[in-house]
Amino acid sequence: PVPTYDRFIEPILRYLAGHPDGALARDVHDAAANALGVSEADRAELLPSGVQLVYKNRAGWAHDRLKRAGLSA
C-alpha cells in the first residue's frame, strides 16, 4: 500500500536538501515515492474521487507540512 503522508516527510526533506535551488513538486514527489519503494501498481491507485493519485496526494500533504514549518518553499 501507499505509505501514509508522514512517511513521505523524510525523503522529501532529503531530496530538497540535495536541490537547494529548488525542484518541481512532481520531481520531489516521485523521488520520495522511489525512496519509499512505492510500486508502480500502488502509484496507479486513485483517491475515491478518481481525480488524483493517492501517492501524489500524500506526498503533497507532506510537502505542505514542510512548507508550513518553513522547511520548503
C-alpha positions in Angstrom: 0.0 0.0 0.0 0.9 3.7 -0.4 2.7 4.9 2.8 0.9 7.5 5.0 1.8 11.1 4.4 4.1 11.3 7.4 6.4 8.7 5.8 6.9 11.0 2.9 8.4 13.8 5.0 11.9 12.5 5.4 12.5 11.5 1.8 11.1 14.9 0.7 13.5 16.7 3.1 16.4 14.7 1.8 15.5 15.4 -1.8 15.2 19.1 -1.1 18.5 19.2 0.7 20.1 17.9 -2.4 18.4 20.5 -4.6 18.9 23.8 -2.7 18.0 25.9 -5.8 14.5 24.3 -5.8 12.7 21.5 -7.6 9.4 20.8 -9.3 6.8 19.3 -6.9 6.3 16.4 -9.3 10.0 15.6 -9.2 10.1 15.8 -5.4 7.0 13.6 -5.0 8.3 11.0 -7.5 11.7 10.9 -5.8 10.1 10.4 -2.4 8.0 7.6 -3.8 11.1 6.0 -5.2 12.9 6.3 -1.9 10.0 4.7 -0.1 9.8 1.8 -2.7 6.3 2.6 -3.8 5.4 0.1 -6.5 4.1 1.0 -9.9 0.8 -0.7 -9.0 0.5 1.4 -5.8 1.4 4.6 -7.8 -1.6 3.9 -10.1 -4.0 3.9 -7.1 -6.5 6.8 -7.3 -8.3 8.6 -4.5 -12.0 7.6 -4.2 -12.8 10.8 -6.2 -10.9 9.2 -9.1 -9.2 12.6 -9.7 -5.8 12.3 -8.0 -3.2 9.6 -7.4 -3.0 8.6 -3.7 0.8 8.8 -3.6 0.7 12.3 -5.1 -1.9 13.4 -2.6 0.1 12.0 0.4 3.4 13.5 -0.9 1.6 16.8 -1.4 0.3 16.8 2.2 3.8 16.0 3.5 5.3 18.8 1.3 2.6 21.2 2.6 3.5 20.4 6.2 7.2 21.1 5.4 6.2 24.4 3.8 4.2 25.4 6.9 7.2 24.6 9.1 9.4 26.8 6.9 11.4 23.9 5.6 10.4 24.2 2.0 9.3 27.0 -0.3 
